[in-house]
């Protein structure tokens, strides 16, 4: 057990042996954080700094004018900004929860249960990883239209519930759970649902956090459902509205609005990643280990 603790990818205590790793990784970490710094600085730049030549990386005279312009532009819309934000929050929350339930339950079945065709189903899921969203845009539209879900909130949820990459990660993580532990639960009279709820779900929390991040990022920034399936503005999401607003103000004066909108859409992703980054690293470390 001592060896296992020492191999933890995110140790809780600082160890002297980590110094060389920090020195090696620090330059790369600083390089990776530069885009985040630029997004934040760009949103607070006044007009003269947005178009300064040569371009400036950092803001020298920060201002809130870009955000004021964004709020002013949103007031001209017939639908308040809060409505779009509410739609995005609800759709994202529902999609993330359903995606986690689907990924963990399917991962449990494909990893620990025995039934005919499970290997084929896993191969189909792996094959789905190769398809980019654009490749399935038309089939998705045909399915939504056939089901009569146009202008229905379910059209936001259903196309993004199934996430092949989440199922793959969760299944690989469940593979690490000893079969003896599950067999002992069955011997004690546990049902499949009990095993899933009391054994599988608590032991794969790192993979669940990773799935939540992936689902959140996909749903929060999605504009396809609002663009293709919704004809009423009141049913569309914040990502669609921000995209439309920046395109409508695609002028010299509108670049500040675009910068502010980019930061607003980016911050929730960053915050969620910061809180769940330890679980994500642990998932990536274990997902390929048999």
C-alpha positions as CSV (number, residue, x, y, z in Angstrom):
1,X,0.0,0.0,0.0
2,X,2.9,2.3,0.7
3,X,4.2,1.9,-2.9
4,X,0.8,2.7,-4.2
5,X,0.6,5.9,-2.3
6,X,4.0,6.9,-3.6
7,X,2.8,6.4,-7.1
8,X,-0.1,8.8,-6.8
9,X,-0.1,11.1,-9.8
10,X,-1.3,14.0,-7.5
11,X,0.3,13.5,-4.1
12,X,-1.2,15.6,-1.3
13,X,2.1,16.5,0.3
14,X,5.1,18.2,-1.2
15,X,8.2,15.9,-1.6
16,X,11.8,16.9,-2.3
17,X,11.8,14.6,-5.3
18,X,9.2,16.7,-7.0
19,X,11.5,19.7,-7.4
20,X,13.1,18.3,-10.6
21,X,9.7,17.6,-12.1
22,X,8.5,21.1,-11.3
23,X,11.6,22.6,-12.9
24,X,11.0,20.5,-16.0
25,X,7.2,21.2,-16.3
26,X,7.2,24.8,-15.2
27,X,8.3,26.3,-18.6
28,X,5.6,24.2,-20.4
29,X,3.0,25.2,-17.9
30,X,3.8,28.9,-18.3
31,X,3.7,28.5,-22.1
32,X,0.2,26.8,-21.8
33,X,-1.2,29.5,-19.6
34,X,-0.3,32.3,-22.1
35,X,-3.6,31.9,-24.1
36,X,-5.6,32.2,-21.0
37,X,-3.8,35.4,-20.0
38,X,-4.3,36.8,-23.5
39,X,-8.1,36.1,-23.5
40,X,-8.5,37.8,-20.1
41,X,-6.3,40.8,-21.1
42,X,-8.0,41.1,-24.6
43,X,-11.5,41.4,-23.0
44,X,-10.4,44.5,-21.0
45,X,-8.4,46.3,-23.7
46,X,-9.7,49.7,-24.8
47,X,-10.3,50.2,-28.5
48,X,-6.8,51.7,-29.2
49,X,-5.1,48.7,-27.7
50,X,-7.3,46.2,-29.5
51,X,-5.9,47.5,-32.8
52,X,-2.5,48.6,-31.7
53,X,0.5,47.8,-34.0
54,X,2.5,45.9,-33.1
55,X,-0.1,44.0,-31.2
56,X,0.1,44.1,-27.4
57,X,-0.1,40.9,-25.4
58,X,-1.0,42.5,-22.0
59,X,-3.4,45.3,-21.4
60,X,-1.9,48.5,-20.1
61,X,-5.1,50.5,-19.5
62,X,-7.9,48.0,-18.6
63,X,-11.5,49.2,-19.1
64,X,-15.0,47.8,-18.7
65,X,-16.2,49.5,-21.9
66,X,-16.3,46.1,-23.8
67,X,-18.6,44.6,-21.3
68,X,-20.8,47.7,-21.2
69,X,-21.0,47.5,-25.0
70,X,-22.1,43.9,-24.7
71,X,-24.8,44.7,-22.2
72,X,-26.0,47.6,-24.3
73,X,-26.2,45.4,-27.4
74,X,-28.1,42.7,-25.6
75,X,-30.7,45.3,-24.4
76,X,-31.8,45.8,-28.0
77,X,-32.8,42.2,-28.3
78,X,-36.4,41.2,-27.7
79,X,-35.3,38.4,-25.5
80,X,-33.4,39.3,-22.3
81,X,-29.8,38.0,-21.8
82,X,-30.9,36.2,-18.6
83,X,-33.3,34.0,-20.7
84,X,-30.5,32.7,-22.9
85,X,-28.3,32.2,-19.8
86,X,-31.1,30.2,-18.1
87,X,-31.5,28.0,-21.1
88,X,-27.8,27.3,-21.3
89,X,-27.6,26.5,-17.6
90,X,-30.6,24.1,-17.6
91,X,-29.6,22.4,-20.8
92,X,-26.0,21.9,-19.6
93,X,-27.0,20.6,-16.2
94,X,-29.5,18.1,-17.6
95,X,-27.1,17.0,-20.3
96,X,-24.1,16.5,-17.9
97,X,-26.2,14.5,-15.4
98,X,-27.7,12.3,-18.1
99,X,-24.4,11.8,-19.8
100,X,-22.8,10.7,-16.5
101,X,-25.6,8.2,-15.8
102,X,-25.5,6.8,-19.3
103,X,-21.7,6.5,-19.4
104,X,-21.3,4.9,-16.0
105,X,-24.2,2.4,-16.4
106,X,-23.1,1.4,-19.9
107,X,-19.5,1.3,-18.8
108,X,-20.5,-1.1,-16.0
109,X,-22.4,-3.3,-18.3
110,X,-19.6,-3.4,-20.9
111,X,-16.9,-4.0,-18.4
112,X,-18.3,-6.4,-15.8
113,X,-21.4,-8.0,-17.2
114,X,-21.4,-11.0,-19.6
115,X,-23.8,-10.9,-22.6
116,X,-23.6,-11.7,-26.2
117,X,-22.4,-8.8,-28.5
118,X,-20.8,-6.6,-25.8
119,X,-17.5,-6.6,-27.6
120,X,-19.2,-5.5,-30.8
121,X,-21.0,-2.7,-29.0
122,X,-17.7,-1.5,-27.5
123,X,-16.1,-1.5,-31.0
124,X,-19.0,0.5,-32.3
125,X,-18.5,3.0,-29.6
126,X,-14.8,3.2,-30.4
127,X,-15.5,3.7,-34.0
128,X,-17.8,6.6,-33.1
129,X,-14.8,8.4,-31.7
130,X,-13.5,8.9,-35.2
131,X,-16.5,10.9,-36.4
132,X,-16.3,14.7,-36.1
133,X,-19.6,16.6,-35.2
134,X,-19.9,17.9,-38.8
135,X,-20.1,14.4,-40.2
136,X,-23.2,13.5,-38.2
137,X,-24.9,16.9,-38.5
138,X,-27.3,15.8,-41.2
139,X,-28.3,12.5,-39.6
140,X,-28.9,14.2,-36.3
141,X,-31.2,16.8,-38.0
142,X,-33.1,14.0,-39.8
143,X,-33.6,12.1,-36.5
144,X,-34.7,15.2,-34.6
145,X,-37.1,16.2,-37.4
146,X,-38.5,12.7,-37.7
147,X,-39.2,12.6,-33.9
148,X,-41.0,16.0,-34.2
149,X,-38.6,17.6,-31.7
150,X,-38.1,20.9,-33.6
151,X,-38.7,23.8,-31.2
152,X,-38.6,21.4,-28.3
153,X,-36.1,21.7,-25.4
154,X,-35.3,18.0,-25.8
155,X,-33.6,18.8,-29.1
156,X,-30.9,20.5,-27.0
157,X,-30.4,17.5,-24.8
158,X,-30.8,14.3,-26.8
159,X,-28.1,14.8,-29.5
160,X,-25.4,15.4,-26.9
161,X,-26.3,12.8,-24.2
162,X,-24.3,10.0,-25.6
163,X,-20.6,10.7,-25.5
164,X,-18.3,7.9,-26.9
165,X,-15.2,9.3,-25.3
166,X,-16.8,9.4,-21.9
167,X,-18.0,5.8,-22.2
168,X,-14.5,4.8,-23.2
169,X,-12.8,6.5,-20.3
170,X,-15.3,5.3,-17.7
171,X,-15.2,1.7,-19.0
172,X,-11.4,1.6,-18.9
173,X,-11.6,2.9,-15.3
174,X,-14.2,0.3,-14.3
175,X,-11.9,-2.4,-15.7
176,X,-9.6,-1.7,-12.7
177,X,-12.2,-2.7,-10.2
178,X,-11.5,-6.3,-9.0
179,X,-14.1,-8.8,-10.1
180,X,-13.8,-10.5,-6.7
181,X,-15.3,-7.3,-5.1
182,X,-18.3,-7.4,-7.3
183,X,-18.8,-11.2,-7.0
184,X,-18.7,-10.8,-3.2
185,X,-21.5,-8.3,-3.4
186,X,-23.6,-10.6,-5.6
187,X,-23.0,-13.4,-3.1
188,X,-24.4,-11.2,-0.3
189,X,-27.5,-10.7,-2.3
190,X,-26.9,-7.4,-4.0
191,X,-28.7,-6.6,-7.3
192,X,-27.1,-5.1,-10.4
193,X,-28.4,-1.7,-9.4
194,X,-27.0,-2.0,-5.9
195,X,-23.6,-2.9,-7.2
196,X,-23.7,0.0,-9.6
197,X,-24.8,2.5,-6.9
198,X,-22.7,1.3,-4.0
199,X,-19.6,0.0,-5.6
200,X,-19.1,1.1,-9.2
201,X,-20.3,4.7,-8.9
202,X,-18.2,5.6,-5.8
203,X,-15.0,4.0,-7.1
204,X,-15.0,5.8,-10.5
205,X,-15.5,9.3,-9.2
206,X,-12.3,10.6,-11.0
207,X,-13.7,9.2,-14.3
208,X,-17.1,10.8,-13.6
209,X,-15.4,14.2,-13.0
210,X,-13.6,13.9,-16.3
211,X,-16.9,12.9,-18.1
212,X,-18.6,15.9,-16.5
213,X,-15.9,18.2,-17.8
214,X,-16.1,16.8,-21.3
215,X,-19.9,17.0,-21.4
216,X,-19.9,20.5,-20.0
217,X,-17.5,21.8,-22.6
218,X,-19.4,20.2,-25.4
219,X,-22.8,21.4,-24.3
220,X,-21.9,24.9,-23.0
221,X,-20.3,25.9,-26.3
222,X,-22.8,24.1,-28.6
223,X,-24.6,26.3,-31.1
224,X,-25.8,23.5,-33.5
225,X,-29.0,22.7,-31.7
226,X,-30.1,26.4,-31.4
227,X,-29.1,26.9,-35.0
228,X,-30.7,23.9,-36.6
229,X,-33.6,22.8,-34.4
230,X,-34.9,26.0,-32.8
231,X,-36.9,28.7,-34.6
232,X,-38.0,30.6,-31.4
233,X,-35.4,32.9,-29.9
234,X,-36.7,32.1,-26.4
235,X,-35.5,28.5,-26.7
236,X,-32.0,29.2,-27.8
237,X,-28.9,29.2,-25.7
238,X,-26.3,31.7,-24.5
239,X,-23.6,30.3,-26.8
240,X,-25.8,30.9,-29.9
241,X,-26.7,34.4,-28.7
242,X,-23.1,35.4,-28.1
243,X,-22.1,34.0,-31.4
244,X,-24.9,35.9,-33.2
245,X,-24.1,39.0,-31.3
246,X,-20.4,39.0,-32.2
247,X,-21.2,38.2,-35.8
248,X,-23.7,41.1,-36.0
249,X,-21.1,43.4,-34.6
250,X,-18.3,42.1,-36.8
251,X,-16.9,45.6,-37.3
252,X,-14.0,47.6,-35.9
253,X,-16.2,48.8,-33.0
254,X,-17.6,45.3,-32.4
255,X,-14.3,43.7,-31.7
256,X,-14.5,44.7,-28.1
257,X,-17.9,43.1,-27.7
258,X,-16.5,39.9,-29.3
259,X,-13.6,39.9,-26.8
260,X,-15.9,40.3,-23.9
261,X,-18.3,37.6,-25.1
262,X,-15.3,35.2,-25.6
263,X,-14.2,35.7,-22.0
264,X,-17.7,35.2,-20.6
265,X,-18.1,31.9,-22.5
266,X,-14.6,30.8,-21.5
267,X,-14.7,31.4,-17.7
268,X,-17.1,28.6,-16.7
269,X,-15.0,26.1,-18.6
270,X,-11.9,27.3,-16.8
271,X,-13.5,27.3,-13.4
272,X,-14.9,23.8,-13.8
273,X,-11.5,22.5,-15.0
274,X,-9.6,24.0,-12.1
275,X,-11.9,22.3,-9.5
276,X,-11.8,18.9,-11.3
277,X,-8.2,18.9,-12.7
278,X,-6.9,16.3,-10.1
279,X,-9.6,13.9,-11.1
280,X,-8.9,14.4,-14.8
281,X,-5.2,13.6,-14.3
282,X,-6.0,10.5,-12.3
283,X,-8.4,9.3,-15.0
284,X,-5.9,9.8,-17.8
285,X,-3.3,7.9,-15.8
286,X,-5.6,4.9,-15.2
287,X,-7.6,4.8,-18.5
288,X,-5.0,2.9,-20.4
289,X,-3.8,0.5,-17.6
290,X,-5.2,-3.0,-17.5
